[in-house]
Amino acid sequence: MNKWGAIIKRLGIKTEWDDSIGCLTFFKKVAIPERATYTEEVPVNTRMPLSQIGGVILDRPISEVERKLRVELAAAFRIAQHLRWNLDTLNHITLRIADTDTFLMNPLGLAWEEITASSLVTVDFKGNIISHSGVRFARAGFNFHSGILKARPDLNCVMHTHESAGTVIGSIDQPLVAISQGGCRLHNEVGYHGFEGLADQSDEVPRILHDLGNKHALVMRNHGLLSVGASVGEAFGWMRTLIDECRLIERALATGKQLRTIPEAVQIHTKSQMEGSTRGNSPRDDHSWQYWLRLAERLDPAFAN
């Protein structure tokens, strides 16, 4: 193994180094994980997913804030894929870059399991990609993700999935019910938005915002699920709670028996217990999210590349 092979191994990038076939054939700057100390340009494998969709990373200064957000958002994609929240290259998670008019999102053509910190695109609210050339974003995803972030400065992360149980429950013409302790956290936190076709029209954004209101989750009827938060961890926590409850309801309905739902008064009491204890919403999300970040590292540390 030559010098570059040693660097790739240190960075945790999973690839085979073979001088005889010239695996690493050109150079581009990428975001370097904190654990790496090497500062030279790093060769990019032409067989890596970003290169396969024609993406080229632009040589531009990246703030420490953006670098850390890139790593955290890439971890969210990998964990969501690990939990089977998404298939194929569809759907998005977006994250505002603090004190800028830009946010991060996944480019069109990459599956969530292929996302890395350096493959996320930086885009402004006008739809200009400033971090890469040769890449595009999905029009519908940009439309309502940017619309939510632009209209709601209190929110920094928007997550949207087509997780199957969520789509199943969203196709039933009744509100989500709580059948588990965890589901009590969703009391008065879920809005509903009717299906209007692909959400690529700007005039649908105000209706999505209206239906979301001040809640943290949205069931998009006959479509999928959406969650929001002030951080990646918060949006992830709401999505996890929502998907877990949808999966439980789907399994319970499959028995053909009548659901034993939790009375609203008990839901309110249980939610207040969650919010009033040391394991309240934000602290719980903080602790849980740190675990999920550690799991992302164990599954494949290359997400931070």
C-alpha positions in Angstrom: 0.0 0.0 0.0 1.5 3.4 -1.0 1.0 6.8 0.7 -2.5 7.4 -0.7 -3.6 4.0 0.3 -2.6 4.7 3.9 -4.5 8.0 3.9 -7.6 6.4 2.6 -7.4 3.7 5.2 -6.9 6.3 8.0 -10.0 8.3 6.8 -12.1 5.1 7.0 -13.0 5.1 3.3 -13.9 1.6 2.3 -12.3 0.9 -1.0 -9.7 -1.3 -2.6 -6.4 0.3 -3.4 -4.8 -1.3 -6.5 -1.9 0.5 -8.3 -2.2 -1.8 -11.2 -5.7 -0.5 -12.2 -5.3 3.1 -11.0 -8.3 3.1 -8.8 -7.8 6.7 -7.6 -7.3 8.7 -10.7 -8.0 12.4 -10.0 -7.9 14.8 -7.1 -10.6 16.9 -5.4 -10.8 18.5 -2.0 -13.3 16.9 0.4 -14.4 17.6 3.9 -12.0 15.9 6.3 -13.4 14.2 9.4 -12.1 15.6 12.7 -10.2 12.4 13.4 -8.0 13.0 10.3 -5.0 15.2 10.6 -3.8 15.0 7.0 -4.5 18.3 5.1 -3.4 17.6 1.5 -5.9 17.2 -1.3 -7.5 13.7 -1.1 -7.9 11.6 -4.3 -11.5 10.8 -5.1 -12.4 7.4 -6.5 -14.0 7.8 -9.9 -16.2 4.8 -8.9 -17.7 6.6 -5.9 -21.4 7.4 -6.2 -21.0 11.2 -6.4 -18.7 10.8 -9.4 -21.1 8.3 -11.0 -23.9 10.9 -11.1 -21.5 13.5 -12.6 -20.9 15.5 -9.5 -17.8 17.5 -9.0 -17.0 19.2 -5.7 -16.2 22.9 -6.1 -13.1 24.3 -4.6 -14.5 26.8 -2.1 -14.0 27.7 1.5 -16.2 25.8 3.9 -16.9 27.1 7.4 -16.4 24.9 10.4 -20.2 25.2 11.1 -21.0 23.9 7.6 -18.5 21.1 7.9 -20.0 19.8 11.2 -23.5 20.1 9.8 -22.5 18.1 6.8 -21.2 15.2 8.9 -24.3 15.2 11.1 -26.7 15.3 8.2 -24.9 12.5 6.4 -25.2 10.4 9.6 -28.9 11.0 9.6 -29.2 9.7 6.0 -27.2 6.6 6.8 -29.2 5.8 10.0 -32.6 6.4 8.3 -31.6 4.0 5.6 -30.4 1.5 8.2 -33.9 1.7 9.8 -35.5 1.1 6.4 -37.2 4.5 6.3 -36.4 5.0 2.7 -35.7 3.0 -0.5 -34.2 4.0 -3.8 -33.0 7.6 -4.3 -36.2 9.4 -3.3 -37.0 11.8 -0.5 -35.0 14.3 1.4 -33.6 15.6 4.6 -32.6 19.3 4.6 -30.7 21.3 7.1 -30.2 25.0 7.4 -26.7 26.4 7.6 -26.9 28.9 10.5 -26.5 32.6 9.7 -26.7 32.0 6.0 -29.4 31.9 3.3 -28.4 28.4 2.3 -29.2 24.9 3.4 -27.9 21.3 2.8 -29.8 18.7 0.9 -29.2 15.4 -0.9 -28.6 15.6 -4.7 -30.8 13.8 -7.2 -29.5 10.3 -8.0 -27.9 9.2 -4.7 -29.5 6.7 -2.4 -29.5 7.5 1.3 -27.0 4.7 2.0 -24.6 6.4 -0.5 -24.7 9.9 1.1 -21.5 11.3 2.5 -20.7 14.7 4.1 -19.0 15.9 0.9 -21.8 14.7 -1.4 -24.5 16.9 0.2 -25.2 20.0 -1.9 -25.3 23.5 -0.5 -28.2 25.4 -2.1 -29.8 28.8 -1.6 -33.5 29.6 -1.5 -33.5 30.6 -5.2 -32.4 27.1 -6.1 -28.7 27.8 -6.9 -26.3 25.0 -6.0 -23.1 26.6 -4.8 -21.1 23.6 -3.6 -21.0 21.3 -6.7 -21.2 21.3 -10.4 -22.9 18.5 -12.5 -25.6 17.7 -9.9 -29.3 18.5 -9.6 -31.9 18.3 -6.9 -35.5 16.9 -7.1 -37.9 19.8 -7.9 -40.6 18.7 -5.5 -38.2 18.1 -2.6 -36.7 21.5 -3.1 -40.1 23.2 -3.4 -41.6 22.3 0.0 -38.4 21.8 2.0 -37.1 25.3 1.0 -40.6 26.7 1.5 -40.8 25.4 5.1 -37.3 26.5 6.0 -37.8 30.0 4.5 -41.1 30.6 6.2 -40.1 29.1 9.6 -36.8 30.5 10.9 -37.4 28.6 14.1 -36.9 25.4 12.2 -33.6 24.2 10.9 -34.3 20.6 9.7 -37.0 19.1 7.6 -37.2 15.3 7.1 -39.5 13.6 4.6 -39.9 9.8 4.0 -42.1 7.4 2.1 -41.8 4.8 4.8 -44.3 2.1 4.0 -46.2 1.9 7.3 -46.5 5.7 7.4 -48.0 5.6 3.9 -50.4 2.8 4.9 -51.6 4.7 7.9 -51.8 7.9 5.9 -54.2 6.2 3.5 -56.7 5.4 6.2 -59.3 8.2 6.5 -59.0 8.8 10.2 -56.5 10.6 12.5 -53.5 8.8 14.0 -54.3 7.1 17.3 -52.0 6.4 20.2 -51.7 2.7 21.1 -48.4 2.8 22.9 -46.6 4.8 25.6 -44.3 6.3 22.9 -47.2 7.3 20.9 -48.4 9.6 23.6 -45.6 12.0 22.7 -47.4 12.6 19.5 -50.5 14.1 21.2 -51.3 17.4 19.4 -48.1 17.1 17.4 -49.4 15.7 14.1 -51.0 17.6 11.3 -52.6 16.2 8.1 -52.1 17.3 4.5 -54.2 15.9 1.6 -52.6 14.5 -1.5 -52.4 16.9 -4.4 -50.0 15.1 -6.7 -46.2 15.7 -6.8 -45.5 18.6 -4.4 -43.6 20.6 -7.0 -45.9 23.6 -7.2 -45.1 26.6 -5.1 -48.8 27.3 -4.4 -49.0 24.1 -2.4 -46.4 25.2 0.1 -48.7 27.6 2.0 -51.2 24.7 2.5 -48.4 22.4 3.8 -47.4 25.2 6.2 -51.0 25.7 7.3 -51.6 22.0 7.9 -48.3 21.6 9.8 -49.1 24.6 12.0 -46.9 24.7 15.1 -46.7 20.9 15.2 -43.6 18.8 14.7 -45.0 16.1 12.4 -47.2 15.9 9.3 -49.0 12.9 7.8 -49.1 13.6 4.1 -52.1 11.6 3.0 -51.5 8.8 0.4 -47.9 10.1 0.3 -45.6 9.8 3.3 -44.5 11.4 6.5 -42.8 14.7 7.4 -41.1 15.9 10.6 -39.4 19.2 11.5 -37.1 20.4 14.3 -34.7 23.0 15.5 -31.9 20.4 14.9 -31.3 17.2 13.0 -31.6 15.2 16.3 -35.0 16.8 17.0 -36.5 16.2 13.5 -35.1 12.6 13.6 -36.6 12.0 17.1 -40.1 13.1 15.9 -39.8 11.0 12.7 -38.7 8.0 14.7 -41.6 8.4 17.1 -44.1 8.8 14.2 -42.8 5.9 12.2 -42.7 3.6 15.3 -46.3 4.3 16.1 -47.4 3.8 12.5 -45.7 0.5 12.4 -47.3 -0.6 15.6 -50.8 0.5 14.4 -50.2 -1.4 11.1 -49.3 -4.6 12.9 -52.2 -4.2 15.4 -54.7 -3.7 12.5 -53.4 -6.8 10.8 -54.7 -8.9 13.7 -58.3 -7.9 12.8 -59.0 -7.1 16.4 -60.3 -3.8 17.7 -57.6 -1.4 18.7 -57.2 -0.5 22.4 -56.4 3.1 22.1 -55.0 5.2 25.0 -57.6 7.8 26.3 -56.7 11.4 25.5 -56.4 12.3 29.2 -53.8 9.6 29.7 -52.0 10.7 26.6 -51.8 14.3 27.9 -50.6 13.1 31.3 -48.0 10.8 29.8 -46.7 13.5 27.5 -46.4 15.9 30.4 -44.4 13.3 32.3 -42.0 13.0 29.4 -41.7 16.8 29.1 -41.3 17.4 32.8 -38.7 14.7 33.5 -35.0 14.7 32.9 -35.9 12.6 29.8 -38.1 15.4 28.3 -38.3 16.0 24.6 -35.1 18.0 23.9 -32.9 16.2 26.5 -34.1 12.8 25.3 -33.5 13.7 21.7 -30.0 15.0 22.6 -29.1 11.7 24.4 -30.7 9.5 21.8 -29.2 11.3 18.8 -25.7 10.9 20.3 -26.3 7.2 20.3 -27.4 7.2 16.7 -24.3 9.1 15.7 -22.2 6.5 17.4 -24.1 3.8 15.5 -23.5 5.5 12.2 -19.8 5.5 13.0 -19.9 1.7 13.7 -21.9 0.9 10.6 -19.7 2.8 8.2 -17.4 5.7 9.2 -17.0 6.7 5.5 -20.3 8.8 5.8 -18.1 11.5 7.4 -15.9 11.7 4.3 
